[in-house]
Amino acid sequence: MPTPACIATWPFGQDAVRATLPLLQKGRGALEAAIAGAQVVEEGTNSHSVGYGGLANRIGTVSLDACVMDGRTLNCGAVAAVENVLHVAALAQRVMERTPHVMLVGEGARLFAVQQGFPLQCLSTPESLREWEKTRPKPQQQPNKGPAPGQAQEPLPYGHDTVAVLALDNKGSLGGVCSTSGLAHKLPGRVGDSPIIGAGLYVDDKAGAAGATGVGEEIIRIGGSLMVVEAMRGGRSPQEACEAVVRKINEVAVRRGVHPARVAFIALDPKGRYGAAATAQTNFQYAIVNNGKVELHKARELAVKD
């Protein structure tokens, strides 16, 4: 029987892995365990970019995105631009299990949440409101506006971290979750990569699982997580696959004249091997289980020349 394994993005991913691992050890399915891990981050205040206490959009509203995927069946579900619903990963699972659709968005997703018994609540905290006010763009600033052709992209001043959780259960099946409040001070209605199957997340038992974090527009542009999984299907290790796709991100950013990009990927294969890579200056860290212990590692960063 395969040894259960899990990997999650960022230092707060340690909380997710700690919640995921015991469920895997008890024989629970990979997707169920990964969702439980993501929920711990959604509920906590250790992150300003996931769930409760996430930084709001430009008009001060916390808007959440999430998706889930089952590697055995390729069933998947997603929600985007959802307000007042905390557990959007679980809501994405309901979309997968109880509708004929893959994604629900905005008010439709919120109405579906109410129908499914999810409570509505304010997701802002006093701390997140203070941080939002402190970092709110001045009238003369234009955040989230793309640079003119040929101009270098300015570093994004606001957080855009995502929790992606990938799990392998003792039956050899993979499951994955991606959840975020997205880019702070984004335009209302903006959706990044996190709820998009193939961009922020992709899971297939026959090849592997991958999740993404960073500037979603760059990840969407190349179908990042699907590209990582297809690289594993082609024989690359999870580490090699992540690095190959980061190189592709860098190549596309240079072509567009907006380098540097800010993205990172994690991957897990059916044998329990993992990998992670990021663009330069990302300082991306990820959590894994090694010999039953949760560890935090820094991903390899790849500059344009690498």
C-alpha positions as CSV (number, residue, x, y, z in Angstrom):
1,M,0.0,0.0,0.0
2,P,1.3,3.5,-0.8
3,T,2.5,5.6,2.1
4,P,0.2,8.6,2.5
5,A,1.8,11.9,1.6
6,C,0.8,15.6,1.4
7,I,2.3,18.9,0.4
8,A,0.9,22.5,0.8
9,T,2.0,26.0,-0.1
10,W,3.5,28.6,2.1
11,P,4.3,28.5,5.9
12,F,0.6,28.4,6.7
13,G,0.6,25.2,4.7
14,Q,2.1,23.5,7.8
15,D,-1.3,23.9,9.5
16,A,-2.9,22.3,6.4
17,V,-0.5,19.4,6.4
18,R,-0.9,18.8,10.1
19,A,-4.7,18.5,9.6
20,T,-4.4,16.4,6.4
21,L,-1.9,13.8,7.6
22,P,-3.9,12.2,10.4
23,L,-6.9,11.7,8.1
24,L,-4.7,10.0,5.5
25,Q,-3.2,7.8,8.2
26,K,-6.7,6.7,9.2
27,G,-7.5,5.6,5.7
28,R,-9.6,8.6,4.6
29,G,-9.6,9.6,0.9
30,A,-7.1,12.0,-0.5
31,L,-9.6,14.7,-1.5
32,E,-11.5,14.6,1.8
33,A,-8.2,15.0,3.7
34,A,-6.9,17.8,1.5
35,I,-10.2,19.7,1.9
36,A,-9.9,19.4,5.7
37,G,-6.4,20.8,5.5
38,A,-7.4,23.7,3.4
39,Q,-10.3,24.5,5.8
40,V,-7.8,25.0,8.7
41,V,-6.1,27.8,6.7
42,E,-9.5,29.2,5.6
43,E,-10.5,29.5,9.3
44,G,-7.3,30.9,10.6
45,T,-5.8,34.3,10.7
46,N,-2.2,33.4,9.9
47,S,-2.8,34.4,6.3
48,H,-4.1,37.7,4.8
49,S,-4.9,36.0,1.5
50,V,-7.0,33.0,2.4
51,G,-10.4,32.8,3.9
52,Y,-11.2,34.6,7.2
53,G,-9.3,37.8,7.5
54,G,-8.2,37.9,3.9
55,L,-7.4,41.3,2.4
56,A,-10.4,42.8,0.6
57,N,-10.7,44.0,-3.0
58,R,-10.6,47.6,-4.1
59,I,-14.0,48.4,-2.7
60,G,-13.4,46.7,0.6
61,T,-15.1,43.3,0.1
62,V,-13.5,39.9,0.8
63,S,-14.1,37.8,-2.3
64,L,-13.0,34.1,-2.3
65,D,-12.1,31.6,-5.0
66,A,-11.5,27.8,-4.7
67,C,-11.5,24.5,-6.6
68,V,-11.1,20.8,-5.8
69,M,-10.2,17.8,-8.0
70,D,-10.4,14.0,-7.5
71,G,-7.5,12.3,-9.2
72,R,-9.2,8.9,-9.6
73,T,-12.3,10.2,-11.5
74,L,-11.1,13.6,-12.7
75,N,-14.3,15.0,-11.1
76,C,-13.8,18.6,-10.1
77,G,-15.7,21.6,-8.8
78,A,-15.0,25.3,-8.3
79,V,-16.4,28.6,-7.1
80,A,-15.2,32.1,-7.8
81,A,-15.9,35.7,-6.6
82,V,-17.9,34.4,-3.6
83,E,-18.7,36.7,-0.7
84,N,-19.7,35.9,2.9
85,V,-18.9,32.2,2.6
86,L,-15.9,31.0,4.5
87,H,-15.4,27.4,3.5
88,V,-15.2,27.8,-0.3
89,A,-13.2,24.6,-0.7
90,A,-16.1,22.6,0.7
91,L,-18.5,24.6,-1.4
92,A,-16.5,23.7,-4.5
93,Q,-16.8,20.1,-3.5
94,R,-20.6,20.5,-3.3
95,V,-20.6,22.0,-6.8
96,M,-18.7,18.9,-7.9
97,E,-20.9,16.4,-6.2
98,R,-24.4,17.9,-6.4
99,T,-24.5,19.8,-9.7
100,P,-23.9,19.0,-13.3
101,H,-21.5,21.9,-13.5
102,V,-17.8,22.5,-12.7
103,M,-17.9,26.2,-11.6
104,L,-20.4,28.6,-10.0
105,V,-19.5,32.3,-9.6
106,G,-20.6,35.4,-7.7
107,E,-24.1,35.7,-6.4
108,G,-25.1,32.4,-8.0
109,A,-22.4,30.6,-5.9
110,R,-23.5,32.4,-2.8
111,L,-27.1,31.4,-3.3
112,F,-26.1,27.8,-3.9
113,A,-24.1,28.0,-0.6
114,V,-27.2,29.1,1.3
115,Q,-29.2,26.3,-0.3
116,Q,-26.6,23.8,0.8
117,G,-26.7,25.1,4.4
118,F,-23.5,27.1,4.5
119,P,-23.8,30.1,6.9
120,L,-23.2,33.6,5.6
121,Q,-20.7,35.7,7.6
122,C,-18.5,38.7,7.5
123,L,-15.0,37.6,6.6
124,S,-13.2,40.8,7.6
125,T,-11.5,41.2,10.9
126,P,-10.4,44.4,12.7
127,E,-6.8,43.6,11.8
128,S,-7.6,42.9,8.1
129,L,-9.6,46.1,7.8
130,R,-6.7,48.1,9.3
131,E,-4.3,46.4,6.9
132,W,-6.6,47.1,3.9
133,E,-6.9,50.8,4.9
134,K,-3.1,51.1,5.3
135,T,-2.3,49.5,1.9
136,R,-5.3,51.0,0.0
137,P,-4.1,52.7,-3.2
138,K,-4.0,56.5,-3.2
139,P,-6.2,58.2,-5.8
140,Q,-3.3,58.8,-8.1
141,Q,-2.2,55.1,-8.0
142,Q,-3.5,52.6,-10.4
143,P,-3.0,49.1,-9.0
144,N,-3.5,46.0,-11.1
145,K,-3.2,48.0,-14.3
146,G,-0.9,46.2,-16.7
147,P,2.3,47.9,-17.9
148,A,2.5,49.4,-21.3
149,P,4.2,47.2,-23.9
150,G,7.9,47.1,-23.4
151,Q,7.8,48.3,-19.8
152,A,9.0,46.2,-16.9
153,Q,6.4,44.9,-14.5
154,E,6.6,46.6,-11.1
155,P,6.6,44.3,-8.1
156,L,3.1,43.8,-6.8
157,P,2.8,45.7,-3.5
158,Y,0.0,43.5,-2.1
159,G,-0.3,39.9,-1.0
160,H,-1.5,37.2,-3.3
161,D,-0.7,34.0,-1.5
162,T,-2.9,30.9,-2.0
163,V,-3.2,27.6,-0.1
164,A,-2.9,24.6,-2.4
165,V,-3.0,21.2,-0.7
166,L,-2.1,18.0,-2.6
167,A,-2.6,14.6,-0.9
168,L,-1.9,10.9,-1.7
169,D,-4.0,8.3,0.2
170,N,-3.2,4.7,1.1
171,K,-5.2,3.5,-1.9
172,G,-2.9,5.3,-4.3
173,S,-5.3,8.0,-5.2
174,L,-4.5,11.7,-5.4
175,G,-6.7,14.7,-4.4
176,G,-6.1,18.5,-4.5
177,V,-7.6,21.7,-3.3
178,C,-6.8,25.4,-4.0
179,S,-8.3,28.3,-2.0
180,T,-7.6,32.0,-1.8
181,S,-9.0,35.5,-1.4
182,G,-6.9,36.5,-4.3
183,L,-4.9,39.6,-5.0
184,A,-5.6,42.3,-2.4
185,H,-7.2,45.5,-3.8
186,K,-8.1,43.7,-7.0
187,L,-10.9,45.0,-9.2
188,P,-14.3,43.7,-8.0
189,G,-15.1,40.5,-10.0
190,R,-11.4,39.7,-10.8
191,V,-10.8,36.0,-10.8
192,G,-7.3,34.5,-10.7
193,D,-6.0,31.0,-11.3
194,S,-7.1,29.4,-8.0
195,P,-10.6,28.3,-9.1
196,I,-9.6,27.4,-12.6
197,I,-9.0,23.7,-13.2
198,G,-5.8,23.3,-15.1
199,A,-4.4,26.7,-14.0
200,G,-4.4,26.8,-10.2
201,L,-4.9,23.0,-9.7
202,Y,-4.9,19.8,-11.7
203,V,-5.0,16.2,-10.4
204,D,-4.8,12.9,-12.2
205,D,-4.0,9.5,-10.5
206,K,-2.3,8.4,-13.7
207,A,0.3,11.2,-13.8
208,G,0.3,13.4,-10.6
209,A,-1.0,16.5,-9.0
210,A,0.0,20.1,-9.1
211,G,-1.0,23.4,-7.5
212,A,0.0,27.0,-8.0
213,T,0.3,30.2,-6.1
214,G,1.3,33.8,-7.1
215,V,0.0,36.2,-9.7
216,G,-2.9,34.2,-11.2
217,E,-2.9,36.0,-14.6
218,E,0.6,34.6,-15.3
219,I,-0.5,31.1,-14.3
220,I,-3.7,31.2,-16.3
221,R,-1.9,32.3,-19.4
222,I,0.0,29.0,-19.8
223,G,-2.4,26.6,-18.0
224,G,0.3,26.1,-15.3
225,S,-0.8,23.2,-13.1
226,L,-2.0,21.1,-16.1
227,M,1.4,21.7,-17.7
228,V,3.2,20.5,-14.6
229,V,1.0,17.3,-14.5
230,E,1.6,16.7,-18.2
231,A,5.3,17.0,-17.7
232,M,5.1,14.3,-15.1
233,R,3.0,12.2,-17.4
234,G,5.8,12.5,-19.9
235,G,8.3,11.1,-17.4
236,R,9.7,14.0,-15.5
237,S,9.9,14.0,-11.7
238,P,7.7,16.4,-9.8
239,Q,10.7,18.6,-9.2
240,E,11.7,18.6,-12.9
241,A,8.2,19.3,-13.9
242,C,7.8,22.3,-11.6
243,E,11.1,23.7,-12.8
244,A,10.2,23.3,-16.4
245,V,6.9,25.2,-16.0
246,V,8.6,28.0,-14.1
247,R,11.0,28.4,-17.0
248,K,8.0,28.6,-19.3
249,I,6.5,31.3,-17.1
250,N,9.7,33.3,-17.2
251,E,9.9,32.8,-21.0
252,V,6.4,34.1,-21.5
253,A,6.9,37.1,-19.1
254,V,10.0,38.1,-21.1
255,R,8.1,37.8,-24.4
256,R,5.4,40.1,-23.0
257,G,7.9,42.6,-21.6
258,V,6.6,42.2,-18.0
259,H,9.3,40.2,-16.3
260,P,9.7,39.3,-13.5
261,A,6.7,37.2,-12.9
262,R,5.8,36.1,-9.4
263,V,4.6,32.5,-9.3
264,A,5.3,29.1,-7.7
265,F,4.2,25.5,-8.2
266,I,4.1,22.4,-6.0
267,A,3.7,18.8,-7.3
268,L,3.1,15.3,-6.0
269,D,3.2,12.1,-8.0
270,P,1.5,8.7,-7.5
271,K,4.6,7.4,-5.8
272,G,4.6,10.1,-3.1
273,R,7.5,12.1,-4.6
274,Y,7.1,15.8,-4.4
275,G,8.6,18.9,-6.0
276,A,8.4,22.7,-5.9
277,A,9.8,25.6,-7.8
278,A,9.3,29.4,-8.1
279,T,10.3,32.4,-10.0
280,A,13.1,34.6,-8.7
281,Q,12.6,36.8,-5.6
282,T,9.4,34.9,-4.6
283,N,10.8,33.5,-1.3
284,F,8.3,30.7,-1.7
285,Q,8.2,28.0,1.0
286,Y,6.1,24.9,1.2
287,A,5.2,22.3,3.8
288,I,5.6,18.5,3.4
289,V,5.5,15.3,5.5
290,N,8.8,13.6,5.8
291,N,9.0,10.4,8.0
292,G,5.8,11.4,9.7
293,K,7.0,14.9,10.5
294,V,5.9,18.2,9.0
295,E,8.7,20.2,7.5
296,L,9.0,23.6,5.9
297,H,11.2,23.9,2.8
298,K,12.2,26.7,0.6
299,A,11.6,26.1,-3.1
300,R,14.3,26.4,-5.8
301,E,14.0,29.8,-7.5
302,L,14.7,30.1,-11.2
303,A,15.7,33.4,-12.8
304,V,15.4,34.0,-16.6
305,K,18.9,32.7,-17.3
306,D,18.3,29.4,-15.5
